[in-house]
Amino acid sequence: MNRRIDWFSLQEEEYMALLPDAEGIIRSIIFPGLWLAASALLDGDIPSALAKPSKRIATLQAGLNSDAHQEFVQQLASFPKATL
């Protein structure tokens, strides 16, 4: 079984693999604040994939609380609203 997560980001017309950082967390570039604990995700342990057990930090929630995500939300809010 392949024990890795294949997550790519298009950068300068080339797909680059996103790898876990030193804490074992994969952080999305396109969706700032989308953070996942890679080893737990590979183990199929979704609750732990969203939380970093060693520090009892909710990984996903920490990402959503990050400055980068808050800036992303503000950027999205600045776009004109679509009308149906």
Backbone atoms as SQL, in Angstrom:
CREATE TABLE atoms (id INTEGER PRIMARY KEY, chain TEXT, resi INTEGER, resn TEXT, atom TEXT, x REAL, y REAL, z REAL);
INSERT INTO atoms VALUES
  (1, 'A', 1, 'MET', 'N', 0.842, -1.189, 0.000),
  (2, 'A', 1, 'MET', 'CA', 0.000, 0.000, 0.000),
  (3, 'A', 1, 'MET', 'C', 0.883, 1.247, 0.000),
  (4, 'A', 2, 'ASN', 'N', 0.480, 2.225, -0.762),
  (5, 'A', 2, 'ASN', 'CA', 1.182, 3.494, -0.853),
  (6, 'A', 2, 'ASN', 'C', 0.892, 4.313, 0.402),
  (7, 'A', 3, 'ARG', 'N', 1.911, 4.570, 1.230),
  (8, 'A', 3, 'ARG', 'CA', 1.720, 5.291, 2.489),
  (9, 'A', 3, 'ARG', 'C', 2.155, 6.744, 2.351),
  (10, 'A', 4, 'ARG', 'N', 1.530, 7.433, 1.423),
  (11, 'A', 4, 'ARG', 'CA', 1.819, 8.849, 1.286),
  (12, 'A', 4, 'ARG', 'C', 0.578, 9.554, 0.755),
  (13, 'A', 5, 'ILE', 'N', 0.564, 10.827, 0.943),
  (14, 'A', 5, 'ILE', 'CA', -0.526, 11.647, 0.431),
  (15, 'A', 5, 'ILE', 'C', 0.008, 12.391, -0.786),
  (16, 'A', 6, 'ASP', 'N', -0.661, 12.218, -1.904),
  (17, 'A', 6, 'ASP', 'CA', -0.278, 12.924, -3.121),
  (18, 'A', 6, 'ASP', 'C', -1.142, 14.176, -3.236),
  (19, 'A', 7, 'TRP', 'N', -0.591, 15.291, -2.820),
  (20, 'A', 7, 'TRP', 'CA', -1.296, 16.566, -2.830),
  (21, 'A', 7, 'TRP', 'C', -0.391, 17.543, -3.573),
  (22, 'A', 8, 'PHE', 'N', -0.904, 18.125, -4.629),
  (23, 'A', 8, 'PHE', 'CA', -0.085, 18.973, -5.484),
  (24, 'A', 8, 'PHE', 'C', -0.646, 20.387, -5.555),
  (25, 'A', 9, 'SER', 'N', 0.250, 21.310, -5.847),
  (26, 'A', 9, 'SER', 'CA', -0.115, 22.705, -6.034),
  (27, 'A', 9, 'SER', 'C', 0.510, 23.178, -7.344),
  (28, 'A', 10, 'LEU', 'N', -0.283, 23.852, -8.171),
  (29, 'A', 10, 'LEU', 'CA', 0.216, 24.380, -9.436),
  (30, 'A', 10, 'LEU', 'C', 0.970, 25.672, -9.153),
  (31, 'A', 11, 'GLN', 'N', 2.276, 25.644, -9.430),
  (32, 'A', 11, 'GLN', 'CA', 3.127, 26.805, -9.184),
  (33, 'A', 11, 'GLN', 'C', 3.958, 27.076, -10.435),
  (34, 'A', 12, 'GLU', 'N', 3.747, 28.238, -11.028),
  (35, 'A', 12, 'GLU', 'CA', 4.470, 28.631, -12.236),
  (36, 'A', 12, 'GLU', 'C', 4.370, 27.561, -13.320),
  (37, 'A', 13, 'GLU', 'N', 3.147, 27.125, -13.583),
  (38, 'A', 13, 'GLU', 'CA', 2.825, 26.153, -14.634),
  (39, 'A', 13, 'GLU', 'C', 3.410, 24.763, -14.393),
  (40, 'A', 14, 'GLU', 'N', 3.764, 24.462, -13.166),
  (41, 'A', 14, 'GLU', 'CA', 4.283, 23.139, -12.831),
  (42, 'A', 14, 'GLU', 'C', 3.640, 22.664, -11.526),
  (43, 'A', 15, 'TYR', 'N', 3.237, 21.402, -11.510),
  (44, 'A', 15, 'TYR', 'CA', 2.647, 20.847, -10.294),
  (45, 'A', 15, 'TYR', 'C', 3.755, 20.436, -9.333),
  (46, 'A', 16, 'MET', 'N', 3.691, 20.974, -8.124),
  (47, 'A', 16, 'MET', 'CA', 4.679, 20.685, -7.092),
  (48, 'A', 16, 'MET', 'C', 3.985, 19.949, -5.951),
  (49, 'A', 17, 'ALA', 'N', 4.639, 18.913, -5.446),
  (50, 'A', 17, 'ALA', 'CA', 4.074, 18.143, -4.339),
  (51, 'A', 17, 'ALA', 'C', 4.102, 18.971, -3.060),
  (52, 'A', 18, 'LEU', 'N', 2.994, 18.928, -2.320),
  (53, 'A', 18, 'LEU', 'CA', 2.957, 19.530, -0.988),
  (54, 'A', 18, 'LEU', 'C', 3.341, 18.433, -0.006),
  (55, 'A', 19, 'LEU', 'N', 4.343, 18.679, 0.788),
  (56, 'A', 19, 'LEU', 'CA', 4.827, 17.688, 1.746),
  (57, 'A', 19, 'LEU', 'C', 4.520, 18.148, 3.162),
  (58, 'A', 20, 'PRO', 'N', 4.410, 17.205, 4.097),
  (59, 'A', 20, 'PRO', 'CA', 4.205, 17.594, 5.493),
  (60, 'A', 20, 'PRO', 'C', 5.390, 18.421, 5.997),
  (61, 'A', 21, 'ASP', 'N', 5.106, 19.382, 6.863),
  (62, 'A', 21, 'ASP', 'CA', 6.171, 20.187, 7.454),
  (63, 'A', 21, 'ASP', 'C', 6.823, 19.423, 8.610),
  (64, 'A', 22, 'ALA', 'N', 7.684, 20.073, 9.361),
  (65, 'A', 22, 'ALA', 'CA', 8.407, 19.431, 10.463),
  (66, 'A', 22, 'ALA', 'C', 7.466, 18.890, 11.536),
  (67, 'A', 23, 'GLU', 'N', 6.264, 19.456, 11.626),
  (68, 'A', 23, 'GLU', 'CA', 5.279, 18.990, 12.609),
  (69, 'A', 23, 'GLU', 'C', 4.378, 17.902, 12.046),
  (70, 'A', 24, 'GLY', 'N', 4.607, 17.504, 10.782),
  (71, 'A', 24, 'GLY', 'CA', 3.794, 16.460, 10.167),
  (72, 'A', 24, 'GLY', 'C', 2.470, 16.960, 9.623),
  (73, 'A', 25, 'ILE', 'N', 2.382, 18.258, 9.387),
  (74, 'A', 25, 'ILE', 'CA', 1.134, 18.858, 8.916),
  (75, 'A', 25, 'ILE', 'C', 1.293, 19.293, 7.461),
  (76, 'A', 26, 'ILE', 'N', 0.301, 18.949, 6.646),
  (77, 'A', 26, 'ILE', 'CA', 0.252, 19.434, 5.269),
  (78, 'A', 26, 'ILE', 'C', -0.624, 20.681, 5.271),
  (79, 'A', 27, 'ARG', 'N', -0.093, 21.748, 4.692),
  (80, 'A', 27, 'ARG', 'CA', -0.800, 23.032, 4.676),
  (81, 'A', 27, 'ARG', 'C', -1.084, 23.441, 3.231),
  (82, 'A', 28, 'SER', 'N', -2.361, 23.581, 2.919),
  (83, 'A', 28, 'SER', 'CA', -2.760, 23.977, 1.566),
  (84, 'A', 28, 'SER', 'C', -2.238, 25.369, 1.241),
  (85, 'A', 29, 'ILE', 'N', -1.832, 25.548, -0.004),
  (86, 'A', 29, 'ILE', 'CA', -1.409, 26.863, -0.479),
  (87, 'A', 29, 'ILE', 'C', -2.607, 27.620, -1.046),
  (88, 'A', 30, 'ILE', 'N', -3.460, 26.927, -1.775),
  (89, 'A', 30, 'ILE', 'CA', -4.614, 27.543, -2.427),
  (90, 'A', 30, 'ILE', 'C', -5.707, 27.908, -1.429),
  (91, 'A', 31, 'PHE', 'N', -5.875, 27.098, -0.388),
  (92, 'A', 31, 'PHE', 'CA', -6.899, 27.351, 0.635),
  (93, 'A', 31, 'PHE', 'C', -6.175, 27.587, 1.957),
  (94, 'A', 32, 'PRO', 'N', -5.711, 28.827, 2.195),
  (95, 'A', 32, 'PRO', 'CA', -5.003, 29.112, 3.436),
  (96, 'A', 32, 'PRO', 'C', -5.837, 28.716, 4.655),
  (97, 'A', 33, 'GLY', 'N', -5.215, 27.995, 5.553),
  (98, 'A', 33, 'GLY', 'CA', -5.906, 27.546, 6.755),
  (99, 'A', 33, 'GLY', 'C', -6.331, 26.099, 6.692),
  (100, 'A', 34, 'LEU', 'N', -6.253, 25.467, 5.524),
  (101, 'A', 34, 'LEU', 'CA', -6.577, 24.044, 5.422),
  (102, 'A', 34, 'LEU', 'C', -5.324, 23.269, 5.797),
  (103, 'A', 35, 'TRP', 'N', -5.289, 22.825, 7.044),
  (104, 'A', 35, 'TRP', 'CA', -4.153, 22.095, 7.597),
  (105, 'A', 35, 'TRP', 'C', -4.633, 20.714, 8.013),
  (106, 'A', 36, 'LEU', 'N', -3.871, 19.671, 7.662),
  (107, 'A', 36, 'LEU', 'CA', -4.220, 18.297, 8.033),
  (108, 'A', 36, 'LEU', 'C', -2.995, 17.566, 8.572),
  (109, 'A', 37, 'ALA', 'N', -3.175, 16.798, 9.640),
  (110, 'A', 37, 'ALA', 'CA', -2.108, 15.966, 10.204),
  (111, 'A', 37, 'ALA', 'C', -1.957, 14.733, 9.314),
  (112, 'A', 38, 'ALA', 'N', -0.860, 14.679, 8.570),
  (113, 'A', 38, 'ALA', 'CA', -0.685, 13.674, 7.518),
  (114, 'A', 38, 'ALA', 'C', -0.675, 12.236, 8.026),
  (115, 'A', 39, 'SER', 'N', 0.074, 11.923, 9.072),
  (116, 'A', 39, 'SER', 'CA', 0.177, 10.527, 9.516),
  (117, 'A', 39, 'SER', 'C', -1.168, 9.987, 9.978),
  (118, 'A', 40, 'ALA', 'N', -1.943, 10.800, 10.663),
  (119, 'A', 40, 'ALA', 'CA', -3.266, 10.356, 11.105),
  (120, 'A', 40, 'ALA', 'C', -4.181, 10.144, 9.902),
  (121, 'A', 41, 'LEU', 'N', -4.080, 11.001, 8.917),
  (122, 'A', 41, 'LEU', 'CA', -4.890, 10.854, 7.708),
  (123, 'A', 41, 'LEU', 'C', -4.544, 9.545, 6.998),
  (124, 'A', 42, 'LEU', 'N', -3.264, 9.229, 6.928),
  (125, 'A', 42, 'LEU', 'CA', -2.826, 7.977, 6.306),
  (126, 'A', 42, 'LEU', 'C', -3.312, 6.756, 7.078),
  (127, 'A', 43, 'ASP', 'N', -3.441, 6.891, 8.388),
  (128, 'A', 43, 'ASP', 'CA', -3.928, 5.788, 9.226),
  (129, 'A', 43, 'ASP', 'C', -5.442, 5.661, 9.178),
  (130, 'A', 44, 'GLY', 'N', -6.113, 6.583, 8.480),
  (131, 'A', 44, 'GLY', 'CA', -7.568, 6.551, 8.408),
  (132, 'A', 44, 'GLY', 'C', -8.235, 7.096, 9.655),
  (133, 'A', 45, 'ASP', 'N', -7.463, 7.752, 10.503),
  (134, 'A', 45, 'ASP', 'CA', -7.962, 8.312, 11.758),
  (135, 'A', 45, 'ASP', 'C', -8.333, 9.777, 11.519),
  (136, 'A', 46, 'ILE', 'N', -9.517, 9.979, 10.971),
  (137, 'A', 46, 'ILE', 'CA', -9.941, 11.323, 10.571),
  (138, 'A', 46, 'ILE', 'C', -10.002, 12.296, 11.750),
  (139, 'A', 47, 'PRO', 'N', -10.568, 11.913, 12.911),
  (140, 'A', 47, 'PRO', 'CA', -10.571, 12.875, 14.022),
  (141, 'A', 47, 'PRO', 'C', -9.168, 13.345, 14.397),
  (142, 'A', 48, 'SER', 'N', -8.204, 12.422, 14.400),
  (143, 'A', 48, 'SER', 'CA', -6.835, 12.818, 14.723),
  (144, 'A', 48, 'SER', 'C', -6.175, 13.565, 13.575),
  (145, 'A', 49, 'ALA', 'N', -6.613, 13.319, 12.347),
  (146, 'A', 49, 'ALA', 'CA', -6.061, 14.049, 11.198),
  (147, 'A', 49, 'ALA', 'C', -6.395, 15.530, 11.311),
  (148, 'A', 50, 'LEU', 'N', -7.490, 15.826, 11.980),
  (149, 'A', 50, 'LEU', 'CA', -7.910, 17.209, 12.161),
  (150, 'A', 50, 'LEU', 'C', -7.343, 17.813, 13.435),
  (151, 'A', 51, 'ALA', 'N', -6.711, 16.992, 14.272),
  (152, 'A', 51, 'ALA', 'CA', -6.123, 17.466, 15.523),
  (153, 'A', 51, 'ALA', 'C', -4.726, 16.892, 15.655),
  (154, 'A', 52, 'LYS', 'N', -3.823, 17.657, 16.191),
  (155, 'A', 52, 'LYS', 'CA', -2.465, 17.176, 16.405),
  (156, 'A', 52, 'LYS', 'C', -2.393, 16.640, 17.827),
  (157, 'A', 53, 'PRO', 'N', -2.471, 15.302, 17.982),
  (158, 'A', 53, 'PRO', 'CA', -2.587, 14.717, 19.318),
  (159, 'A', 53, 'PRO', 'C', -1.457, 15.079, 20.269),
  (160, 'A', 54, 'SER', 'N', -0.228, 15.239, 19.775),
  (161, 'A', 54, 'SER', 'CA', 0.895, 15.490, 20.674),
  (162, 'A', 54, 'SER', 'C', 0.758, 16.804, 21.431),
  (163, 'A', 55, 'LYS', 'N', 0.067, 17.751, 20.861),
  (164, 'A', 55, 'LYS', 'CA', -0.108, 19.038, 21.532),
  (165, 'A', 55, 'LYS', 'C', -1.564, 19.326, 21.850),
  (166, 'A', 56, 'ARG', 'N', -2.449, 18.394, 21.493),
  (167, 'A', 56, 'ARG', 'CA', -3.889, 18.569, 21.710),
  (168, 'A', 56, 'ARG', 'C', -4.395, 19.849, 21.051),
  (169, 'A', 57, 'ILE', 'N', -3.796, 20.168, 19.931),
  (170, 'A', 57, 'ILE', 'CA', -4.241, 21.334, 19.164),
  (171, 'A', 57, 'ILE', 'C', -5.125, 20.841, 18.035),
  (172, 'A', 58, 'ALA', 'N', -6.246, 21.445, 17.864),
  (173, 'A', 58, 'ALA', 'CA', -7.098, 21.103, 16.726),
  (174, 'A', 58, 'ALA', 'C', -6.426, 21.683, 15.485),
  (175, 'A', 59, 'THR', 'N', -5.784, 20.802, 14.717),
  (176, 'A', 59, 'THR', 'CA', -4.989, 21.237, 13.573),
  (177, 'A', 59, 'THR', 'C', -5.815, 22.041, 12.585),
  (178, 'A', 60, 'LEU', 'N', -6.945, 21.506, 12.170),
  (179, 'A', 60, 'LEU', 'CA', -7.777, 22.215, 11.205),
  (180, 'A', 60, 'LEU', 'C', -8.259, 23.540, 11.783),
  (181, 'A', 61, 'GLN', 'N', -8.701, 23.537, 13.034),
  (182, 'A', 61, 'GLN', 'CA', -9.195, 24.769, 13.645),
  (183, 'A', 61, 'GLN', 'C', -8.077, 25.791, 13.784),
  (184, 'A', 62, 'ALA', 'N', -6.874, 25.332, 14.117),
  (185, 'A', 62, 'ALA', 'CA', -5.736, 26.252, 14.208),
  (186, 'A', 62, 'ALA', 'C', -5.478, 26.903, 12.853),
  (187, 'A', 63, 'GLY', 'N', -5.591, 26.114, 11.799),
  (188, 'A', 63, 'GLY', 'CA', -5.416, 26.670, 10.458),
  (189, 'A', 63, 'GLY', 'C', -6.481, 27.696, 10.125),
  (190, 'A', 64, 'LEU', 'N', -7.719, 27.379, 10.492),
  (191, 'A', 64, 'LEU', 'CA', -8.815, 28.306, 10.209),
  (192, 'A', 64, 'LEU', 'C', -8.708, 29.577, 11.039),
  (193, 'A', 65, 'ASN', 'N', -8.014, 29.500, 12.177),
  (194, 'A', 65, 'ASN', 'CA', -7.808, 30.673, 13.022),
  (195, 'A', 65, 'ASN', 'C', -6.568, 31.473, 12.621),
  (196, 'A', 66, 'SER', 'N', -5.789, 30.960, 11.676),
  (197, 'A', 66, 'SER', 'CA', -4.529, 31.604, 11.300),
  (198, 'A', 66, 'SER', 'C', -4.772, 32.937, 10.592),
  (199, 'A', 67, 'ASP', 'N', -3.768, 33.799, 10.672),
  (200, 'A', 67, 'ASP', 'CA', -3.844, 35.088, 9.976),
  (201, 'A', 67, 'ASP', 'C', -4.014, 34.890, 8.474),
  (202, 'A', 68, 'ALA', 'N', -3.315, 33.887, 7.925),
  (203, 'A', 68, 'ALA', 'CA', -3.406, 33.633, 6.481),
  (204, 'A', 68, 'ALA', 'C', -4.837, 33.308, 6.073),
  (205, 'A', 69, 'HIS', 'N', -5.538, 32.521, 6.900),
  (206, 'A', 69, 'HIS', 'CA', -6.922, 32.181, 6.557),
  (207, 'A', 69, 'HIS', 'C', -7.828, 33.401, 6.703),
  (208, 'A', 70, 'GLN', 'N', -7.605, 34.193, 7.729),
  (209, 'A', 70, 'GLN', 'CA', -8.425, 35.389, 7.918),
  (210, 'A', 70, 'GLN', 'C', -8.263, 36.345, 6.736),
  (211, 'A', 71, 'GLU', 'N', -7.036, 36.493, 6.235),
  (212, 'A', 71, 'GLU', 'CA', -6.801, 37.331, 5.055),
  (213, 'A', 71, 'GLU', 'C', -7.509, 36.749, 3.832),
  (214, 'A', 72, 'PHE', 'N', -7.489, 35.421, 3.703),
  (215, 'A', 72, 'PHE', 'CA', -8.160, 34.727, 2.600),
  (216, 'A', 72, 'PHE', 'C', -9.665, 34.995, 2.646),
  (217, 'A', 73, 'VAL', 'N', -10.258, 34.907, 3.821),
  (218, 'A', 73, 'VAL', 'CA', -11.693, 35.158, 3.986),
  (219, 'A', 73, 'VAL', 'C', -12.018, 36.606, 3.613),
  (220, 'A', 74, 'GLN', 'N', -11.184, 37.534, 4.049),
  (221, 'A', 74, 'GLN', 'CA', -11.415, 38.942, 3.707),
  (222, 'A', 74, 'GLN', 'C', -11.311, 39.172, 2.203),
  (223, 'A', 75, 'GLN', 'N', -10.358, 38.492, 1.569),
  (224, 'A', 75, 'GLN', 'CA', -10.208, 38.609, 0.119),
  (225, 'A', 75, 'GLN', 'C', -11.455, 38.082, -0.586),
  (226, 'A', 76, 'LEU', 'N', -11.954, 36.931, -0.146),
  (227, 'A', 76, 'LEU', 'CA', -13.166, 36.369, -0.750),
  (228, 'A', 76, 'LEU', 'C', -14.356, 37.301, -0.557),
  (229, 'A', 77, 'ALA', 'N', -14.448, 37.902, 0.617),
  (230, 'A', 77, 'ALA', 'CA', -15.572, 38.793, 0.916),
  (231, 'A', 77, 'ALA', 'C', -15.538, 40.058, 0.057),
  (232, 'A', 78, 'SER', 'N', -14.369, 40.409, -0.448),
  (233, 'A', 78, 'SER', 'CA', -14.260, 41.634, -1.246),
  (234, 'A', 78, 'SER', 'C', -14.740, 41.453, -2.688),
  (235, 'A', 79, 'PHE', 'N', -14.927, 40.214, -3.127),
  (236, 'A', 79, 'PHE', 'CA', -15.407, 39.970, -4.490),
  (237, 'A', 79, 'PHE', 'C', -16.887, 40.321, -4.586),
  (238, 'A', 80, 'PRO', 'N', -17.309, 40.803, -5.760),
  (239, 'A', 80, 'PRO', 'CA', -18.738, 41.103, -5.941),
  (240, 'A', 80, 'PRO', 'C', -19.584, 39.847, -5.722),
  (241, 'A', 81, 'LYS', 'N', -20.731, 40.046, -5.142),
  (242, 'A', 81, 'LYS', 'CA', -21.650, 38.932, -4.890),
  (243, 'A', 81, 'LYS', 'C', -22.316, 38.513, -6.194),
  (244, 'A', 82, 'ALA', 'N', -22.429, 37.223, -6.395),
  (245, 'A', 82, 'ALA', 'CA', -23.110, 36.697, -7.583),
  (246, 'A', 82, 'ALA', 'C', -24.615, 36.834, -7.399),
  (247, 'A', 83, 'THR', 'N', -25.293, 37.123, -8.477),
  (248, 'A', 83, 'THR', 'CA', -26.755, 37.180, -8.429),
  (249, 'A', 83, 'THR', 'C', -27.305, 36.093, -9.327),
  (250, 'A', 84, 'LEU', 'N', -28.387, 35.511, -8.900),
  (251, 'A', 84, 'LEU', 'CA', -29.008, 34.435, -9.680),
  (252, 'A', 84, 'LEU', 'C', -30.155, 34.953, -10.496);
